[in-house]
Amino acid sequence: MTPAHGVSIRIFLADGRPEGLRLVEKSNWTGIGVICARSEYPSARSREEYQRPGVYLLSGPAQSGLTSGRIYVGEADELRSRIDKQAKEKDFWTSVLAFTSKDANLNKAHVRYLESRLIGMAQTAMRWELENGTAPPLPHLSEPDRADMEGYLSEMLLVLPLLGVPAFDVPATPSPLGGEVLRLKGKGGADGRGIDRPDGFVVLEGSTARPDSVPSIQEWMAALRSELMDAGILAPAGGLLKMTKAHVFDSPSSAAGVLLGRSANGRIEWKDSGGRTLKEIQAAQLGGR
């Protein structure tokens, strides 16, 4: 979720180390984020912020090649006691991000609302693997409280990608702000549409891939194709494989390789409506076009 104007976000290194505990604040936001590695949490848990109600995110490496991370979303009356419990029960996480309020105005209903909304958004986005099951029902909030929590959530969603957690960003469909739609065509019915974005290369729903791959395909790319099929993101359709939803790849080349069933240079394979390759487009942009 990106505003149409510049914003100022302050990240304070509590112990002077970039890999240490960080506090994240934004002007005109009553919230505060506390982020640290799992190895740093035992020494950080005595901080006042962990004694307040809040919502927390446990993040770690993905199990498959489909996503770049794994996440668990939780809430607590007291963040410290709940995170302590998760440290004993969950092994996957390597970092914890806790969000609370600077003015002590968050209560149990508020943080339950944030938890439910975040889980639902992560399920919709499917950007990261989600450790939670179904999202809990939204608690009843008054209309003003609900508006306040939606505002708090908007600020959280603004800072999370900055902290390396884009788990809640839904891949965009073509739009004036989404970037130019590029096209890829190849043997075996490969016909893709995609957008090059700062967070990755988005292959759009309805793009098609050749049903088989060449014998020389790299092992990791063959595994990625298989994982996409197992997840139902690539599904058989009319003798081809079709993208059932938009998916964010880590590069134009991995996106091209999956559709073409072979190793590919995505900066050459993806082209605009005038036939210019992505490489040529980027070169022209650097030239001040």
PASEBA-1860 file (N, C-alpha, C; in nm, 3 decimals):
! residues 289
1> MTPAHGVS> 0.085/-0.118/0.000/0.000/0.000/0.000/0.089/0.123/0.000 ~ 0.092/0.199/-0.109/0.186/0.309/-0.124/0.111/0.440/-0.141 ~ 0.140/0.542/-0.059/0.073/0.671/-0.073/0.120/0.743/-0.198 ~ 0.042/0.844/-0.241/0.076/0.918/-0.362/0.168/1.035/-0.332 ~ 0.217/1.045/-0.209/0.304/1.156/-0.171/0.418/1.101/-0.087 ~ 0.521/1.181/-0.071/0.635/1.138/0.009/0.600/1.126/0.156 ~ 0.663/1.033/0.224/0.643/1.016/0.367/0.779/1.000/0.434 ~ 0.783/1.029/0.562/0.905/1.014/0.641/0.886/0.903/0.743
9> IRIFLADG> 0.972/0.802/0.737/0.969/0.690/0.831/1.104/0.686/0.902 ~ 1.098/0.679/1.035/1.222/0.680/1.113/1.251/0.540/1.167 ~ 1.370/0.490/1.138/1.416/0.362/1.191/1.532/0.391/1.286 ~ 1.512/0.362/1.413/1.612/0.387/1.516/1.683/0.258/1.551 ~ 1.815/0.256/1.541/1.895/0.140/1.578/1.925/0.150/1.727 ~ 1.852/0.071/1.807/1.856/0.088/1.952/1.995/0.064/2.011 ~ 2.072/-0.026/1.950/2.206/-0.053/2.002/2.315/-0.014/1.903 ~ 2.276/0.063/1.802/2.374/0.114/1.706/2.413/0.017/1.597
17> RPEGLRLV> 2.352/-0.103/1.595/2.387/-0.204/1.495/2.269/-0.225/1.400 ~ 2.292/-0.227/1.268/2.181/-0.248/1.175/2.115/-0.383/1.190 ~ 2.189/-0.483/1.240/2.130/-0.616/1.258/2.069/-0.632/1.397 ~ 2.079/-0.529/1.481/2.025/-0.535/1.616/1.879/-0.493/1.622 ~ 1.834/-0.459/1.742/1.694/-0.420/1.760/1.669/-0.284/1.696 ~ 1.557/-0.275/1.623/1.520/-0.152/1.555/1.380/-0.107/1.597 ~ 1.363/0.022/1.612/1.232/0.082/1.640/1.188/0.159/1.517 ~ 1.066/0.137/1.474/1.014/0.202/1.353/0.898/0.291/1.390
25> EKSNWTGI> 0.908/0.417/1.354/0.803/0.514/1.381/0.777/0.599/1.258 ~ 0.661/0.661/1.256/0.624/0.749/1.147/0.552/0.869/1.207 ~ 0.577/0.986/1.154/0.511/1.106/1.206/0.360/1.093/1.191 ~ 0.289/1.141/1.290/0.142/1.138/1.293/0.085/0.997/1.301 ~ 0.166/0.902/1.347/0.117/0.765/1.370/0.140/0.731/1.516 ~ 0.037/0.684/1.583/0.050/0.651/1.725/0.116/0.515/1.746 ~ 0.138/0.440/1.639/0.197/0.308/1.650/0.349/0.312/1.654 ~ 0.406/0.200/1.693/0.551/0.182/1.691/0.581/0.035/1.664
33> GVICARSE> 0.680/0.009/1.582/0.722/-0.127/1.552/0.855/-0.158/1.619 ~ 0.868/-0.277/1.671/0.993/-0.323/1.734/1.035/-0.449/1.662 ~ 1.152/-0.448/1.600/1.195/-0.558/1.514/1.331/-0.607/1.561 ~ 1.343/-0.738/1.572/1.474/-0.793/1.607/1.485/-0.937/1.558 ~ 1.608/-0.984/1.546/1.632/-1.124/1.513/1.596/-1.211/1.632 ~ 1.566/-1.337/1.606/1.533/-1.429/1.715/1.646/-1.436/1.817 ~ 1.769/-1.433/1.769/1.884/-1.441/1.859/1.896/-1.319/1.950 ~ 1.834/-1.206/1.908/1.840/-1.083/1.987/1.723/-1.071/2.084
41> YPSARSRE> 1.617/-1.150/2.062/1.496/-1.133/2.141/1.516/-1.152/2.291 ~ 1.591/-1.253/2.338/1.606/-1.270/2.483/1.657/-1.145/2.555 ~ 1.747/-1.071/2.493/1.798/-0.949/2.556/1.707/-0.829/2.534 ~ 1.618/-0.838/2.434/1.528/-0.726/2.403/1.394/-0.736/2.475 ~ 1.357/-0.854/2.522/1.222/-0.879/2.573/1.186/-0.798/2.697 ~ 1.284/-0.739/2.763/1.255/-0.658/2.882/1.208/-0.517/2.847 ~ 1.211/-0.482/2.720/1.169/-0.348/2.680/1.021/-0.326/2.710 ~ 0.989/-0.201/2.737/0.852/-0.164/2.773/0.752/-0.199/2.662
49> EYQRPGVY> 0.793/-0.185/2.536/0.699/-0.210/2.426/0.644/-0.353/2.429 ~ 0.726/-0.449/2.472/0.682/-0.588/2.476/0.586/-0.617/2.591 ~ 0.564/-0.520/2.679/0.472/-0.539/2.790/0.332/-0.488/2.757 ~ 0.312/-0.439/2.636/0.184/-0.380/2.596/0.106/-0.475/2.506 ~ -0.023/-0.447/2.487/-0.099/-0.522/2.386/-0.046/-0.489/2.247 ~ -0.055/-0.584/2.157/-0.011/-0.559/2.021/-0.029/-0.678/1.931 ~ 0.014/-0.661/1.809/0.012/-0.768/1.709/0.157/-0.796/1.671 ~ 0.188/-0.924/1.646/0.327/-0.959/1.616/0.333/-1.051/1.495
57> LLSGPAQS> 0.446/-1.047/1.426/0.470/-1.129/1.308/0.600/-1.205/1.329 ~ 0.594/-1.336/1.318/0.714/-1.419/1.320/0.749/-1.451/1.175 ~ 0.870/-1.420/1.133/0.908/-1.442/0.994/1.030/-1.532/0.985 ~ 1.036/-1.610/0.877/1.147/-1.701/0.855/1.157/-1.740/0.710 ~ 1.250/-1.827/0.676/1.268/-1.868/0.536/1.154/-1.956/0.487 ~ 1.128/-1.947/0.357/1.024/-2.029/0.295/1.069/-2.174/0.285 ~ 0.970/-2.262/0.279/1.000/-2.404/0.261/1.011/-2.441/0.114 ~ 0.949/-2.361/0.026/0.951/-2.392/-0.117/1.008/-2.274/-0.194
65> GLTSGRIY> 1.022/-2.292/-0.326/1.074/-2.185/-0.409/0.967/-2.089/-0.458 ~ 0.842/-2.111/-0.419/0.733/-2.026/-0.467/0.733/-1.890/-0.402 ~ 0.779/-1.882/-0.279/0.778/-1.757/-0.205/0.916/-1.732/-0.147 ~ 0.934/-1.611/-0.096/1.064/-1.576/-0.039/1.063/-1.579/0.113 ~ 0.950/-1.616/0.174/0.947/-1.618/0.319/0.825/-1.689/0.375 ~ 0.827/-1.705/0.506/0.717/-1.769/0.578/0.683/-1.680/0.697 ~ 0.555/-1.677/0.735/0.513/-1.583/0.838/0.403/-1.642/0.925 ~ 0.402/-1.600/1.049/0.293/-1.631/1.142/0.247/-1.500/1.203
73> VGEADELR> 0.115/-1.478/1.209/0.057/-1.355/1.263/-0.013/-1.388/1.395 ~ 0.012/-1.309/1.498/-0.053/-1.332/1.626/-0.083/-1.201/1.697 ~ -0.161/-1.210/1.804/-0.193/-1.094/1.886/-0.180/-1.132/2.033 ~ -0.170/-1.030/2.119/-0.152/-1.060/2.260/-0.191/-0.940/2.346 ~ -0.241/-0.970/2.467/-0.260/-0.866/2.569/-0.125/-0.813/2.615 ~ -0.029/-0.905/2.625/0.109/-0.869/2.656/0.198/-0.940/2.556 ~ 0.264/-0.864/2.473/0.343/-0.922/2.364/0.450/-1.017/2.417 ~ 0.518/-0.980/2.523/0.630/-1.059/2.571/0.590/-1.202/2.607
81> SRIDKQAK> 0.483/-1.218/2.683/0.445/-1.353/2.726/0.406/-1.440/2.608 ~ 0.339/-1.381/2.508/0.298/-1.460/2.392/0.418/-1.496/2.305 ~ 0.508/-1.401/2.283/0.626/-1.431/2.201/0.715/-1.532/2.273 ~ 0.725/-1.522/2.405/0.800/-1.623/2.482/0.744/-1.762/2.454 ~ 0.613/-1.773/2.454/0.547/-1.902/2.429/0.578/-1.952/2.288 ~ 0.572/-1.862/2.190/0.600/-1.901/2.052/0.746/-1.941/2.034 ~ 0.835/-1.881/2.112/0.977/-1.918/2.102/0.998/-2.063/2.141 ~ 0.914/-2.115/2.229/0.925/-2.255/2.271/0.855/-2.350/2.175
89> EKDFWTSV> 0.751/-2.300/2.106/0.665/-2.389/2.027/0.694/-2.388/1.878 ~ 0.748/-2.279/1.824/0.767/-2.266/1.679/0.916/-2.252/1.647 ~ 0.961/-2.336/1.555/1.103/-2.339/1.522/1.140/-2.258/1.398 ~ 1.043/-2.230/1.310/1.077/-2.179/1.177/1.128/-2.036/1.176 ~ 1.089/-1.955/1.275/1.110/-1.811/1.262/1.251/-1.768/1.301 ~ 1.297/-1.665/1.232/1.429/-1.608/1.257/1.422/-1.462/1.299 ~ 1.306/-1.399/1.281/1.287/-1.259/1.320/1.147/-1.241/1.377 ~ 1.132/-1.143/1.465/1.000/-1.109/1.518/0.978/-0.959/1.502
97> LAFTSKDA> 0.860/-0.925/1.452/0.820/-0.786/1.435/0.697/-0.764/1.522 ~ 0.706/-0.677/1.620/0.595/-0.650/1.711/0.548/-0.506/1.692 ~ 0.417/-0.489/1.686/0.359/-0.356/1.669/0.264/-0.327/1.783 ~ 0.283/-0.212/1.846/0.199/-0.172/1.957/0.172/-0.022/1.944 ~ 0.125/0.040/2.051/0.089/0.181/2.047/0.177/0.261/2.143 ~ 0.213/0.381/2.102/0.292/0.468/2.189/0.207/0.532/2.298 ~ 0.076/0.539/2.277/-0.011/0.607/2.373/-0.098/0.512/2.454 ~ -0.070/0.382/2.449/-0.142/0.280/2.528/-0.291/0.275/2.495
105> NLNKAHVR> -0.327/0.308/2.372/-0.468/0.308/2.334/-0.513/0.180/2.264 ~ -0.423/0.085/2.241/-0.463/-0.042/2.181/-0.516/-0.135/2.290 ~ -0.631/-0.197/2.263/-0.685/-0.294/2.358/-0.700/-0.430/2.291 ~ -0.754/-0.527/2.364/-0.764/-0.664/2.314/-0.845/-0.670/2.185 ~ -0.958/-0.600/2.180/-1.041/-0.603/2.059/-0.967/-0.543/1.940 ~ -0.891/-0.436/1.966/-0.816/-0.373/1.858/-0.714/-0.469/1.797 ~ -0.635/-0.535/1.882/-0.529/-0.621/1.828/-0.587/-0.748/1.766 ~ -0.701/-0.795/1.816/-0.767/-0.908/1.750/-0.815/-0.868/1.611
113> YLESRLIG> -0.862/-0.745/1.597/-0.905/-0.695/1.467/-0.786/-0.691/1.371 ~ -0.674/-0.636/1.417/-0.555/-0.629/1.333/-0.507/-0.768/1.292 ~ -0.507/-0.862/1.387/-0.464/-0.998/1.357/-0.552/-1.059/1.247 ~ -0.683/-1.047/1.262/-0.775/-1.106/1.164/-0.755/-1.045/1.026 ~ -0.741/-0.913/1.021/-0.723/-0.845/0.892/-0.592/-0.887/0.826 ~ -0.485/-0.895/0.904/-0.355/-0.931/0.848/-0.354/-1.074/0.795 ~ -0.413/-1.167/0.869/-0.418/-1.306/0.823/-0.498/-1.315/0.694 ~ -0.613/-1.247/0.688/-0.693/-1.247/0.567/-0.619/-1.189/0.448
121> MAQTAMRW> -0.545/-1.082/0.470/-0.470/-1.020/0.361/-0.356/-1.110/0.315 ~ -0.288/-1.177/0.408/-0.181/-1.269/0.370/-0.235/-1.387/0.290 ~ -0.354/-1.435/0.327/-0.416/-1.545/0.253/-0.452/-1.501/0.111 ~ -0.500/-1.379/0.097/-0.536/-1.327/-0.035/-0.413/-1.303/-0.122 ~ -0.311/-1.242/-0.062/-0.191/-1.208/-0.139/-0.112/-1.331/-0.181 ~ -0.102/-1.431/-0.093/-0.024/-1.553/-0.120/0.119/-1.519/-0.162 ~ 0.174/-1.414/-0.103/0.312/-1.376/-0.134/0.411/-1.459/-0.053 ~ 0.376/-1.488/0.073/0.459/-1.569/0.161/0.379/-1.687/0.212
129> ELENGTAP> 0.449/-1.792/0.253/0.382/-1.904/0.318/0.327/-1.857/0.452 ~ 0.205/-1.899/0.483/0.137/-1.854/0.604/0.121/-1.971/0.700 ~ 0.174/-1.955/0.821/0.167/-2.060/0.922/0.031/-2.068/0.989 ~ -0.046/-1.959/0.985/-0.179/-1.960/1.045/-0.275/-2.045/0.964 ~ -0.381/-2.090/1.027/-0.490/-2.155/0.956/-0.585/-2.049/0.904 ~ -0.714/-2.067/0.926/-0.811/-1.968/0.882/-0.803/-1.844/0.970 ~ -0.841/-1.731/0.912/-0.841/-1.607/0.988/-0.952/-1.610/1.093 ~ -0.925/-1.569/1.216/-1.032/-1.562/1.316/-1.134/-1.457/1.276
137> PLPHLSEP> -1.257/-1.469/1.324/-1.359/-1.370/1.288/-1.322/-1.232/1.341 ~ -1.362/-1.130/1.269/-1.337/-0.994/1.314/-1.419/-0.965/1.439 ~ -1.358/-0.911/1.543/-1.436/-0.874/1.662/-1.524/-0.753/1.632 ~ -1.627/-0.737/1.710/-1.714/-0.620/1.690/-1.643/-0.496/1.743 ~ -1.631/-0.396/1.659/-1.578/-0.267/1.699/-1.678/-0.159/1.660 ~ -1.678/-0.051/1.736/-1.760/0.063/1.696/-1.706/0.120/1.565 ~ -1.787/0.195/1.497/-1.744/0.252/1.368/-1.619/0.339/1.383 ~ -1.610/0.425/1.486/-1.486/0.503/1.502/-1.364/0.415/1.531
145> DRADMEGY> -1.382/0.312/1.616/-1.269/0.223/1.645/-1.224/0.147/1.521 ~ -1.321/0.103/1.441/-1.286/0.030/1.319/-1.207/0.121/1.224 ~ -1.250/0.246/1.213/-1.178/0.342/1.128/-1.036/0.365/1.180 ~ -1.023/0.374/1.312/-0.890/0.392/1.370/-0.799/0.274/1.339 ~ -0.853/0.153/1.349/-0.771/0.034/1.325/-0.736/0.018/1.178 ~ -0.826/0.059/1.089/-0.792/0.057/0.947/-0.680/0.157/0.917 ~ -0.683/0.271/0.987/-0.575/0.367/0.972/-0.443/0.313/1.026 ~ -0.448/0.245/1.141/-0.328/0.184/1.198/-0.273/0.078/1.103
153> LSEMLLVL> -0.364/-0.003/1.048/-0.324/-0.109/0.955/-0.258/-0.050/0.831 ~ -0.311/0.060/0.780/-0.252/0.123/0.661/-0.108/0.165/0.686 ~ -0.082/0.217/0.805/0.055/0.256/0.838/0.146/0.133/0.851 ~ 0.096/0.026/0.911/0.173/-0.098/0.920/0.210/-0.149/0.781 ~ 0.112/-0.150/0.691/0.135/-0.202/0.557/0.234/-0.116/0.479 ~ 0.246/0.010/0.518/0.342/0.098/0.453/0.485/0.065/0.496 ~ 0.504/0.032/0.623/0.640/0.010/0.673/0.687/-0.135/0.656 ~ 0.595/-0.231/0.647/0.637/-0.371/0.643/0.728/-0.406/0.524
161> PLLGVPAF> 0.697/-0.362/0.401/0.790/-0.393/0.291/0.928/-0.332/0.313 ~ 0.932/-0.217/0.378/1.060/-0.153/0.410/1.143/-0.240/0.504 ~ 1.074/-0.323/0.583/1.140/-0.413/0.678/1.161/-0.551/0.619 ~ 1.136/-0.565/0.488/1.160/-0.693/0.422/1.047/-0.792/0.433 ~ 0.925/-0.743/0.461/0.810/-0.832/0.475/0.698/-0.785/0.382 ~ 0.701/-0.824/0.253/0.595/-0.786/0.159/0.482/-0.888/0.155 ~ 0.458/-0.957/0.265/0.367/-1.072/0.266/0.222/-1.035/0.241 ~ 0.188/-0.907/0.252/0.047/-0.868/0.245/0.015/-0.791/0.117
169> DVPATPSP> 0.112/-0.777/0.027/0.091/-0.702/-0.097/0.032/-0.792/-0.204 ~ -0.086/-0.758/-0.252/-0.151/-0.836/-0.358/-0.092/-0.796/-0.492 ~ -0.048/-0.892/-0.576/0.003/-0.857/-0.709/-0.099/-0.776/-0.788 ~ -0.053/-0.672/-0.852/-0.143/-0.581/-0.921/-0.189/-0.637/-1.054 ~ -0.310/-0.599/-1.092/-0.356/-0.619/-1.228/-0.315/-0.495/-1.307 ~ -0.320/-0.501/-1.442/-0.276/-0.385/-1.519/-0.349/-0.259/-1.478 ~ -0.275/-0.153/-1.456/-0.334/-0.024/-1.419/-0.236/0.084/-1.459 ~ -0.281/0.210/-1.464/-0.189/0.317/-1.500/-0.068/0.326/-1.409
177> LGGEVLRL> -0.081/0.283/-1.281/0.029/0.290/-1.187/0.106/0.160/-1.178 ~ 0.061/0.058/-1.249/0.120/-0.074/-1.233/0.238/-0.103/-1.324 ~ 0.270/-0.010/-1.415/0.379/-0.034/-1.508/0.326/-0.086/-1.640 ~ 0.410/-0.079/-1.743/0.370/-0.124/-1.876/0.359/-0.276/-1.881 ~ 0.253/-0.323/-1.946/0.235/-0.467/-1.961/0.323/-0.516/-2.076 ~ 0.411/-0.610/-2.045/0.502/-0.668/-2.143/0.450/-0.803/-2.189 ~ 0.499/-0.848/-2.304/0.449/-0.972/-2.363/0.566/-1.066/-2.390 ~ 0.539/-1.194/-2.378/0.637/-1.299/-2.410/0.566/-1.406/-2.491
185> KGKGGADG> 0.630/-1.451/-2.599/0.575/-1.560/-2.679/0.686/-1.660/-2.710 ~ 0.649/-1.788/-2.712/0.749/-1.890/-2.738/0.687/-2.018/-2.788 ~ 0.769/-2.118/-2.809/0.724/-2.246/-2.861/0.631/-2.316/-2.761 ~ 0.549/-2.404/-2.816/0.462/-2.485/-2.731/0.345/-2.412/-2.672 ~ 0.313/-2.292/-2.724/0.197/-2.218/-2.675/0.227/-2.120/-2.564 ~ 0.353/-2.098/-2.532/0.386/-2.001/-2.428/0.344/-1.861/-2.472 ~ 0.264/-1.795/-2.390/0.212/-1.662/-2.422/0.187/-1.590/-2.290 ~ 0.281/-1.506/-2.252/0.273/-1.443/-2.120/0.254/-1.294/-2.126
193> RGIDRPDG> 0.191/-1.241/-2.022/0.178/-1.097/-2.000/0.230/-1.068/-1.861 ~ 0.316/-0.968/-1.850/0.375/-0.940/-1.720/0.412/-0.795/-1.702 ~ 0.438/-0.760/-1.576/0.475/-0.624/-1.539/0.601/-0.629/-1.455 ~ 0.701/-0.550/-1.493/0.824/-0.541/-1.416/0.806/-0.435/-1.307 ~ 0.817/-0.478/-1.181/0.794/-0.387/-1.069/0.911/-0.394/-0.971 ~ 0.921/-0.296/-0.882/1.031/-0.298/-0.785/1.031/-0.422/-0.695 ~ 0.913/-0.478/-0.670/0.906/-0.594/-0.579/0.917/-0.727/-0.652 ~ 0.942/-0.725/-0.782/0.954/-0.849/-0.858/0.885/-0.838/-0.993
201> FVVLEGST> 0.884/-0.946/-1.068/0.819/-0.948/-1.199/0.687/-1.022/-1.185 ~ 0.576/-0.953/-1.214/0.443/-1.010/-1.198/0.395/-1.069/-1.330 ~ 0.371/-1.199/-1.333/0.308/-1.263/-1.449/0.158/-1.265/-1.423 ~ 0.082/-1.215/-1.518/-0.060/-1.193/-1.496/-0.143/-1.319/-1.519 ~ -0.256/-1.322/-1.453/-0.351/-1.431/-1.468/-0.389/-1.448/-1.615 ~ -0.401/-1.573/-1.660/-0.436/-1.601/-1.798/-0.317/-1.626/-1.888 ~ -0.197/-1.592/-1.843/-0.076/-1.623/-1.921/-0.063/-1.774/-1.935 ~ -0.007/-1.819/-2.048/0.006/-1.963/-2.071/0.152/-2.004/-2.082
209> ARPDSVPS> 0.178/-2.127/-2.040/0.312/-2.186/-2.047/0.307/-2.313/-2.130 ~ 0.418/-2.348/-2.192/0.423/-2.475/-2.264/0.406/-2.588/-2.163 ~ 0.340/-2.695/-2.201/0.307/-2.800/-2.103/0.426/-2.882/-2.056 ~ 0.531/-2.887/-2.138/0.648/-2.965/-2.099/0.770/-2.874/-2.097 ~ 0.879/-2.922/-2.047/1.002/-2.845/-2.044/1.110/-2.919/-2.122 ~ 1.211/-2.846/-2.165/1.318/-2.908/-2.243/1.404/-2.994/-2.149 ~ 1.470/-3.098/-2.201/1.552/-3.185/-2.115/1.664/-3.112/-2.043 ~ 1.712/-3.002/-2.102/1.826/-2.932/-2.043/1.785/-2.826/-1.940
217> IQEWMAAL> 1.656/-2.819/-1.905/1.612/-2.717/-1.811/1.686/-2.732/-1.678 ~ 1.718/-2.620/-1.617/1.789/-2.623/-1.489/1.700/-2.686/-1.382 ~ 1.764/-2.756/-1.290/1.690/-2.831/-1.189/1.600/-2.741/-1.104 ~ 1.651/-2.623/-1.067/1.572/-2.535/-0.981/1.449/-2.482/-1.054 ~ 1.463/-2.460/-1.186/1.350/-2.409/-1.262/1.245/-2.518/-1.282 ~ 1.288/-2.641/-1.306/1.194/-2.752/-1.316/1.119/-2.769/-1.184 ~ 1.191/-2.752/-1.073/1.127/-2.764/-0.941/1.026/-2.652/-0.920 ~ 1.059/-2.531/-0.967/0.967/-2.419/-0.953/0.840/-2.441/-1.034
225> RSELMDAG> 0.855/-2.491/-1.156/0.737/-2.523/-1.236/0.649/-2.626/-1.164 ~ 0.712/-2.727/-1.109/0.636/-2.832/-1.038/0.564/-2.774/-0.917 ~ 0.631/-2.686/-0.843/0.568/-2.626/-0.725/0.450/-2.538/-0.764 ~ 0.463/-2.464/-0.873/0.352/-2.382/-0.921/0.233/-2.468/-0.961 ~ 0.261/-2.583/-1.022/0.153/-2.674/-1.060/0.090/-2.739/-0.937 ~ 0.173/-2.778/-0.841/0.120/-2.838/-0.719/0.031/-2.740/-0.643 ~ 0.067/-2.611/-0.650/-0.010/-2.508/-0.580/-0.133/-2.465/-0.657 ~ -0.149/-2.514/-0.781/-0.264/-2.476/-0.862/-0.251/-2.341/-0.928
233> ILAPAGGL> -0.133/-2.280/-0.919/-0.111/-2.150/-0.984/-0.090/-2.169/-1.133 ~ -0.026/-2.279/-1.172/-0.018/-2.323/-1.311/-0.106/-2.447/-1.323 ~ -0.207/-2.440/-1.408/-0.302/-2.552/-1.418/-0.323/-2.590/-1.564 ~ -0.343/-2.720/-1.593/-0.370/-2.764/-1.730/-0.494/-2.697/-1.786 ~ -0.485/-2.655/-1.912/-0.598/-2.591/-1.979/-0.577/-2.600/-2.129 ~ -0.658/-2.681/-2.196/-0.653/-2.690/-2.341/-0.519/-2.735/-2.395 ~ -0.454/-2.827/-2.329/-0.325/-2.876/-2.375/-0.207/-2.789/-2.335 ~ -0.233/-2.680/-2.264/-0.128/-2.591/-2.217/-0.132/-2.585/-2.064
241> LKMTKAHV> -0.047/-2.503/-2.008/-0.055/-2.469/-1.866/-0.092/-2.322/-1.857 ~ -0.189/-2.290/-1.772/-0.237/-2.152/-1.762/-0.219/-2.100/-1.620 ~ -0.180/-1.973/-1.609/-0.170/-1.907/-1.480/-0.311/-1.877/-1.429 ~ -0.346/-1.935/-1.316/-0.481/-1.916/-1.261/-0.492/-1.789/-1.179 ~ -0.380/-1.728/-1.146/-0.377/-1.602/-1.072/-0.244/-1.534/-1.099 ~ -0.240/-1.404/-1.074/-0.113/-1.332/-1.088/-0.013/-1.385/-0.986 ~ 0.113/-1.391/-1.028/0.217/-1.442/-0.937/0.342/-1.357/-0.953 ~ 0.405/-1.326/-0.840/0.527/-1.245/-0.840/0.649/-1.336/-0.842
249> FDSPSSAA> 0.730/-1.324/-0.946/0.856/-1.397/-0.956/0.969/-1.305/-0.910 ~ 1.082/-1.366/-0.873/1.191/-1.284/-0.823/1.268/-1.212/-0.933 ~ 1.247/-1.250/-1.058/1.317/-1.184/-1.169/1.242/-1.208/-1.299 ~ 1.264/-1.123/-1.401/1.204/-1.148/-1.533/1.249/-1.281/-1.592 ~ 1.372/-1.324/-1.561/1.424/-1.448/-1.618/1.356/-1.572/-1.560 ~ 1.331/-1.573/-1.429/1.261/-1.689/-1.372/1.118/-1.695/-1.424 ~ 1.055/-1.579/-1.443/0.920/-1.575/-1.499/0.920/-1.629/-1.642 ~ 1.016/-1.584/-1.722/1.024/-1.630/-1.861/1.054/-1.779/-1.867
257> GVLLGRSA> 1.146/-1.825/-1.784/1.184/-1.966/-1.786/1.070/-2.059/-1.753 ~ 0.987/-2.020/-1.658/0.872/-2.104/-1.621/0.775/-2.116/-1.738 ~ 0.748/-2.005/-1.807/0.654/-2.009/-1.919/0.712/-2.081/-2.040 ~ 0.840/-2.061/-2.065/0.902/-2.120/-2.185/0.951/-2.263/-2.163 ~ 0.960/-2.305/-2.038/1.005/-2.441/-2.009/1.152/-2.462/-2.036 ~ 1.231/-2.354/-2.024/1.375/-2.362/-2.050/1.441/-2.241/-1.985 ~ 1.574/-2.245/-1.979/1.648/-2.129/-1.932/1.625/-2.012/-2.027 ~ 1.611/-1.893/-1.973/1.580/-1.778/-2.058/1.633/-1.650/-1.995
265> NGRIEWKD> 1.672/-1.557/-2.081/1.709/-1.423/-2.037/1.583/-1.338/-2.046 ~ 1.521/-1.313/-1.931/1.395/-1.240/-1.930/1.405/-1.099/-1.983 ~ 1.521/-1.037/-1.971/1.535/-0.900/-2.019/1.534/-0.894/-2.172 ~ 1.548/-1.009/-2.237/1.539/-1.015/-2.383/1.406/-1.075/-2.427 ~ 1.354/-1.170/-2.351/1.230/-1.239/-2.390/1.106/-1.151/-2.373 ~ 1.103/-1.069/-2.269/0.986/-0.984/-2.245/0.996/-0.858/-2.329 ~ 0.889/-0.825/-2.403/0.890/-0.711/-2.495/0.764/-0.628/-2.480 ~ 0.775/-0.500/-2.518/0.657/-0.414/-2.516/0.581/-0.426/-2.648
273> SGGRTLKE> 0.474/-0.349/-2.662/0.389/-0.361/-2.781/0.462/-0.319/-2.908 ~ 0.570/-0.243/-2.895/0.647/-0.202/-3.011/0.762/-0.295/-3.044 ~ 0.776/-0.403/-2.970/0.881/-0.500/-2.997/1.012/-0.474/-2.925 ~ 1.017/-0.369/-2.842/1.139/-0.343/-2.767/1.152/-0.441/-2.651 ~ 1.271/-0.492/-2.630/1.293/-0.583/-2.518/1.300/-0.503/-2.388 ~ 1.280/-0.575/-2.278/1.292/-0.511/-2.147/1.431/-0.449/-2.130 ~ 1.532/-0.516/-2.183/1.669/-0.462/-2.177/1.678/-0.329/-2.249 ~ 1.616/-0.319/-2.366/1.618/-0.194/-2.443/1.538/-0.085/-2.372
281> IQAAQLGG> 1.426/-0.124/-2.312/1.344/-0.026/-2.239/1.424/0.032/-2.123 ~ 1.491/-0.055/-2.047/1.569/-0.008/-1.933/1.687/0.077/-1.976 ~ 1.749/0.041/-2.088/1.860/0.121/-2.140/1.813/0.260/-2.180 ~ 1.694/0.267/-2.243/1.638/0.396/-2.284/1.605/0.482/-2.163 ~ 1.555/0.419/-2.057/1.523/0.493/-1.935/1.648/0.552/-1.872 ~ 1.757/0.477/-1.876/1.883/0.528/-1.823/1.936/0.642/-1.908 ~ 1.900/0.640/-2.037/1.946/0.745/-2.127/1.864/0.871/-2.117 ~ 1.764/0.872/-2.027/1.686/0.993/-2.004/1.570/1.010/-2.097
289> R> 1.521/0.898/-2.154/1.409/0.908/-2.248/1.284/0.959/-2.178
END
